[in-house]
Amino acid sequence: MAAPQFGEPLPGKAYPDRPAAFAVVARSGEIATVRVSLPGGQLRLDLPGGGIDPGETAEEAAVRECGEEAGLRVRAGRAFLRADHFFVNQDGLSNNTRGTFFEATLLREAGDLKIEADHELAWMAPQEALVRLDRESHAWAVACWLRLARG
């Protein structure tokens, strides 16, 4: 089954495929999100995650990105969905993010892992994240995770 496609490509931009991994990390009824500071003072809200580096598995990428972006040491659990998203980052680079979304277990907060100064950890209720996450694919992932969690 093909992954659903989110986002709209901008005319004249190429969107090469970019494998990526994201995590839903829960703690005390909230999930981890990251506020990304953009040029001009704007903010974007995402799930922790990002591109898969060469030689890295999706699970390894999700764990690494949780540390680098949010300062969280996690263990990747099951991959519960895949979703693609046309995306242009803060540097103007465009790609079709081919995302795998994982449930992840929080092991501990580990500020020493955080290296992305423009990302800030924000815990919030999943229902709040549903309406505040900027990427539709991330909101869809949270909705699917909530449905799986209730069963």
C-alpha positions as CSV (number, residue, x, y, z in Angstrom):
1,M,0.0,0.0,0.0
2,A,1.4,3.4,-1.0
3,A,2.0,6.0,1.7
4,P,-0.4,9.0,1.7
5,Q,1.1,12.2,0.2
6,F,0.7,15.5,2.1
7,G,1.6,19.1,1.2
8,E,1.5,20.9,-2.1
9,P,4.6,21.3,-4.3
10,L,5.5,24.8,-5.2
11,P,5.6,25.4,-9.0
12,G,9.1,25.3,-10.4
13,K,10.7,23.5,-7.4
14,A,12.1,20.0,-7.6
15,Y,11.2,17.6,-4.7
16,P,13.7,14.8,-4.5
17,D,12.7,11.9,-2.2
18,R,14.3,12.2,1.3
19,P,13.9,9.2,3.6
20,A,13.1,10.5,7.1
21,A,12.1,9.1,10.5
22,F,9.9,10.8,13.2
23,A,8.9,9.7,16.7
24,V,5.9,10.1,19.0
25,V,7.3,10.2,22.5
26,A,4.8,10.2,25.3
27,R,5.2,11.2,29.0
28,S,2.5,11.7,31.6
29,G,-0.3,12.2,29.0
30,E,1.7,14.6,26.8
31,I,3.8,14.1,23.7
32,A,7.2,15.7,22.7
33,T,7.1,18.3,20.0
34,V,9.8,20.7,18.9
35,R,9.5,24.4,18.2
36,V,11.7,25.3,15.3
37,S,12.9,29.0,15.1
38,L,12.7,30.2,11.5
39,P,14.3,33.3,9.9
40,G,12.2,36.4,10.7
41,G,11.2,35.2,14.1
42,Q,8.5,32.7,12.9
43,L,8.1,29.3,14.6
44,R,7.2,25.9,13.2
45,L,6.0,23.0,15.4
46,D,7.1,19.5,14.4
47,L,7.4,16.0,15.9
48,P,11.0,15.2,16.7
49,G,12.7,13.6,13.7
50,G,14.4,14.2,10.4
51,G,16.4,12.8,7.5
52,I,18.0,9.4,7.6
53,D,21.7,9.6,7.1
54,P,23.6,7.2,4.8
55,G,24.1,3.8,6.5
56,E,21.6,4.6,9.2
57,T,18.3,2.7,9.8
58,A,15.0,4.6,10.2
59,E,15.0,3.5,13.9
60,E,18.5,4.8,14.5
61,A,17.6,8.1,12.8
62,A,14.5,8.6,15.0
63,V,16.6,8.0,18.1
64,R,19.4,10.3,17.0
65,E,17.0,13.1,15.9
66,C,15.2,13.0,19.3
67,G,18.5,13.6,21.0
68,E,19.8,16.2,18.6
69,E,16.5,18.2,18.4
70,A,14.9,17.7,21.8
71,G,17.6,16.4,24.2
72,L,15.7,13.1,24.7
73,R,17.2,9.7,25.0
74,V,14.6,7.3,23.6
75,R,14.1,3.7,22.4
76,A,12.3,3.4,19.1
77,G,9.4,1.0,19.2
78,R,7.1,-0.1,16.4
79,A,6.8,1.8,13.2
80,F,3.1,2.5,13.0
81,L,2.8,4.4,9.8
82,R,4.4,5.9,6.7
83,A,3.5,9.3,5.2
84,D,5.1,11.4,2.5
85,H,5.2,15.2,2.6
86,F,6.3,17.9,0.1
87,F,8.4,20.1,2.4
88,V,10.7,23.2,2.1
89,N,13.0,23.7,5.1
90,Q,14.2,27.0,6.6
91,D,17.1,27.1,4.2
92,G,14.8,26.9,1.2
93,L,15.8,23.3,0.4
94,S,12.8,21.3,-0.9
95,N,12.2,17.5,-0.8
96,N,9.5,14.9,-0.6
97,T,10.0,13.7,3.0
98,R,9.3,9.9,2.9
99,G,8.6,9.6,6.6
100,T,8.4,6.6,8.8
101,F,6.7,7.3,12.2
102,F,7.7,5.3,15.3
103,E,6.3,5.0,18.8
104,A,9.2,5.7,21.1
105,T,9.8,5.2,24.8
106,L,11.3,8.0,26.8
107,L,14.4,6.7,28.7
108,R,15.4,10.1,30.1
109,E,15.9,13.7,29.3
110,A,19.5,14.2,28.1
111,G,20.3,17.8,27.4
112,D,23.9,16.9,26.4
113,L,22.5,15.2,23.3
114,K,20.9,18.4,22.0
115,I,22.9,20.1,19.3
116,E,20.3,22.0,17.3
117,A,20.0,25.4,18.8
118,D,17.0,26.4,16.7
119,H,14.9,23.6,18.1
120,E,13.2,23.7,21.5
121,L,11.4,20.8,23.3
122,A,7.7,21.5,24.0
123,W,5.6,18.9,25.8
124,M,1.9,19.2,25.0
125,A,-1.4,17.2,25.1
126,P,-1.8,15.2,21.9
127,Q,-5.1,16.9,21.2
128,E,-3.3,20.3,21.3
129,A,-0.5,19.0,19.1
130,L,-3.2,17.8,16.5
131,V,-4.2,21.4,15.9
132,R,-0.8,23.1,16.3
133,L,1.6,20.9,14.4
134,D,2.5,22.6,11.1
135,R,2.9,19.6,8.9
136,E,-0.3,17.7,8.1
137,S,1.6,14.5,8.0
138,H,2.7,15.0,11.6
139,A,-0.9,15.8,12.7
140,W,-2.1,12.7,10.9
141,A,0.6,10.6,12.6
142,V,-0.6,11.9,16.0
143,A,-4.2,11.1,15.2
144,C,-3.3,7.6,14.1
145,W,-1.2,7.1,17.2
146,L,-4.1,8.2,19.4
147,R,-6.4,5.6,17.7
148,L,-3.8,2.9,18.2
149,A,-3.2,3.8,21.8
150,R,-6.9,3.5,22.8
151,G,-7.0,-0.1,21.5
